[in-house]
Amino acid sequence: RGSKLIVIDPWETGYARRANIWIKPRPCSDLALALGMINVIINEGLYDKDFVENWTVGFDRLKANIQDYPPDRVAEITWVPAETIREVARFYATNKPACIAWGNGLDNNINNFQGDRAICILRAITGNLGKPGGDLEWSQSGIVPKYSQEMIQQGAIPPEVRARRLKPRDTIVPPFYYAIPQDIIKAIATGEPYPVRTVFVQGASLLHTYTNSRETYEALKRLDFLTVTDFFMTPTAELADIVLPVATYLEIDSLHLSEYTPTVSVIQKVAQVGECRSDYEILKELAKRLGLGKYFWDDTEQVLDYILKPTGLTYDEFRKVGVIRGSKQYRKHEKSGFSTPSGKVELYSKKLEEWGFDPLPVFHEPPESPYSEPQLAKEYPLVLTNRKLAHFQHSGGRQLQTLRGIHPEPLTYLHPETASKLGVAEGDYVYIETKRGRVKQKAALAPGIDRRVVFLDYGWWFPEKDAELHGWAESNINILTSNKQPYAREMGSATLRGILCKVYKAT
């Protein structure tokens, strides 16, 4: 209907082919690109002056901060021409209303938290918050919120137990309550700060989804006891002492909460396969045996009734209703402000400053990049990244013939000129190597990508192979990634994209 589309993605997606402007930045440079756009919008006076004056705090500090990110400097960081940065900033700021959707590609690097903040700042200074066609808040769907204290029971953990939580040496933001994967593996492998002897895994193949897969493999083998619940015998499940068959969504009564809008829909059990139990039933029975049964309801329907209680419906009644939707809330801030200490958009965050983090977004060059380690780049001249395939969910599905028929082998995508210089043709097997090791995938040509970037398929193993754990390491991209610091300071995230590699033909 005449809407304009900007796509920022190093991969040529279907959306990129339809876009008015397609930008392909160096992987993991998104924060710098956002700061460059903010620089142009502020310095050229393209920001929404009324919204900034009435609904933000810290604008003057933001304006001073982004002078460090002129388009010419950002072009060097991102590989996006300076004039293109100016063009996309003007395009976004002057075509209103506008909204921004972002994906998982922003999550896996040391700048993820501040990168997301910078995008939210872009939304705010252009006055696109709360407007029809802009970035909206939604009303709640009426159920007990997913991460409410009564559901996650974090307050029930005694302080002395909480103090023993595995956490990185660099402090992560206080509301982040969890142990990060890298620290779990380090504790198993080294016994520091204390030994971890037992691990319970639900629906994940850690050998493919944790960084530095070889160290993960060695750590899992050191455990006294490993339990895995899953639908299939993944390589991680094959390492387990006990594998519990878990029920699929077709074998349980439950509720589905949309990731993108507050829409709750019914899930109804239609089959019982063998002795499969739901995740809840498994956890409940384990909790009883550990003396923690008081934190669980007796059966699943009681849980669902509790979650639905604010709606006035029981689960049995909700079966007939089927779905509950929240509603779009236009200009909600004009009535109740924003959910911040000041009630405004905090461009400069005093809370982050109190916790010891950057109060304004600051770009930090990721580890193992062409700029952070130029000497390493001489041996490993290409930048590795990955994309998720539509056919598979993470490392799952490789044992399903229908899906393998669509995408039978793991592919490494190279620009045709890059492949030619390396003596690689489409369909050749190649090794992709970082300083941690190498994996083998089949080469494919992708004319739309940057000549300096390599895309790898993620999550691969081979159920059909009679090899150790079905060839779990042969094409597994996380053989190549690091679980060493630096992590994202605020969230503890490891860098999974934008790292240096080399590619050569397999012999």
RASUL-V818421 format. One record per backbone hydrogen bond with DSSP energy under -1.0 kcal/mol. CO is the residue of the C=O (numbers start at 1). NH is the residue of the N-H. E is the energy in kcal/mol with one decimal. If there is no record, write none. Layout:
co=[CO:CO]
nh=[NH:NH]
e=[E:E]
This chain:
co=[5:5:7:11:13:21:23:26:29:30:31:32:33:34:35:36:37:38:39:40:41:42:47:48:49:50:51:55:57:57:58:59:60:61:62:65:66:70:71:72:73:74:75:78:81:82:83:84:85:86:87:88:89:90:91:103:104:108:108:109:111:112:113:114:115:116:117:118:119:120:121:122:123:124:125:128:130:131:135:137:145:148:148:149:153:154:158:159:161:162:173:180:181:182:183:184:185:186:187:197:197:199:201:205:205:206:212:213:214:215:216:217:225:226:226:227:228:229:230:232:234:237:242:244:245:248:250:250:254:256:261:262:263:264:265:267:273:277:278:279:280:281:282:283:284:285:286:287:288:292:293:299:300:301:302:303:304:307:308:309:314:315:317:318:322:324:327:331:332:332:333:338:343:345:345:349:350:351:352:359:368:369:373:376:382:383:384:384:385:393:397:400:401:403:410:411:412:413:414:415:416:417:418:419:420:425:428:429:430:431:432:433:434:437:439:441:442:443:444:446:450:452:454:455:456:462:465:467:470:474:476:477:478:488:490:493:499:501:502:504]
nh=[20:21:23:13:17:7:9:29:33:34:35:36:37:38:39:40:41:42:43:44:46:45:49:52:53:54:55:345:347:348:62:63:64:65:66:68:69:74:75:76:77:78:79:26:85:86:87:88:89:90:91:92:93:94:95:106:107:496:497:112:115:116:117:118:119:120:121:122:123:124:125:126:128:127:48:135:331:134:130:329:148:151:152:153:156:157:162:163:164:165:176:184:185:186:187:188:189:190:191:224:225:227:229:208:209:210:216:217:218:219:220:221:199:241:242:201:244:203:246:234:238:240:228:230:277:251:270:271:267:265:263:326:258:324:256:254:276:247:282:283:284:285:286:287:288:289:290:292:291:295:296:303:304:305:306:307:308:144:311:312:318:319:320:322:266:264:139:334:335:336:337:340:338:57:347:353:354:355:357:349:500:373:377:380:501:454:498:499:456:396:400:404:405:407:442:457:444:455:446:419:420:421:422:424:423:428:443:506:441:504:439:502:437:434:432:430:412:427:414:449:453:383:385:413:387:465:467:470:462:440:479:480:213:492:173:488:384:382:433:431]
e=[-2.2:-1.6:-3.0:-1.7:-1.6:-2.5:-2.5:-1.7:-1.9:-2.6:-2.5:-2.3:-2.1:-2.4:-2.3:-1.9:-2.6:-2.6:-2.6:-2.2:-2.6:-1.6:-1.1:-2.7:-2.3:-2.3:-3.1:-2.8:-1.5:-1.1:-2.3:-2.9:-2.0:-2.3:-2.4:-1.5:-1.8:-2.4:-2.4:-1.1:-1.5:-2.9:-2.0:-2.8:-2.0:-2.2:-2.4:-2.8:-2.0:-2.4:-2.6:-2.5:-2.4:-1.9:-1.2:-1.7:-2.0:-2.1:-1.0:-1.6:-2.6:-2.2:-1.9:-2.4:-1.8:-2.1:-2.3:-2.2:-2.1:-2.0:-2.9:-1.3:-2.2:-2.0:-3.4:-2.2:-2.0:-2.9:-2.8:-2.6:-1.6:-1.2:-2.3:-2.5:-1.2:-1.5:-2.6:-2.3:-1.3:-1.8:-2.3:-1.6:-2.3:-2.2:-2.1:-2.2:-2.6:-2.6:-2.2:-1.8:-1.9:-2.4:-2.6:-2.4:-1.5:-1.9:-2.0:-2.8:-2.3:-2.3:-2.6:-1.8:-1.8:-2.5:-1.5:-2.8:-2.4:-3.0:-1.3:-1.6:-2.1:-1.3:-2.0:-1.5:-1.4:-2.0:-2.8:-1.2:-2.3:-2.3:-2.7:-1.7:-2.4:-2.6:-2.9:-2.4:-1.9:-2.5:-2.2:-2.6:-2.9:-2.2:-2.1:-2.7:-2.1:-1.5:-1.1:-3.3:-1.3:-1.8:-1.9:-1.3:-2.3:-2.6:-2.1:-2.4:-2.1:-2.4:-2.1:-1.8:-2.3:-1.5:-1.0:-3.3:-2.2:-2.9:-3.0:-1.3:-1.7:-2.2:-1.9:-2.2:-2.3:-2.1:-1.3:-1.7:-2.6:-1.7:-2.9:-2.1:-1.5:-2.0:-1.7:-2.6:-2.7:-2.9:-1.9:-1.0:-2.0:-2.7:-1.8:-2.5:-2.0:-2.0:-2.5:-1.4:-2.7:-1.9:-2.7:-2.7:-2.3:-2.1:-1.5:-3.0:-1.1:-2.3:-3.7:-2.8:-2.1:-2.0:-2.1:-2.0:-1.2:-2.5:-2.6:-3.1:-2.9:-2.5:-2.5:-1.5:-1.6:-2.9:-2.4:-3.1:-1.1:-2.2:-1.6:-2.4:-2.7:-2.8:-2.1:-2.0:-2.4:-3.4:-2.2:-2.6:-3.7:-2.4:-2.7:-3.2]
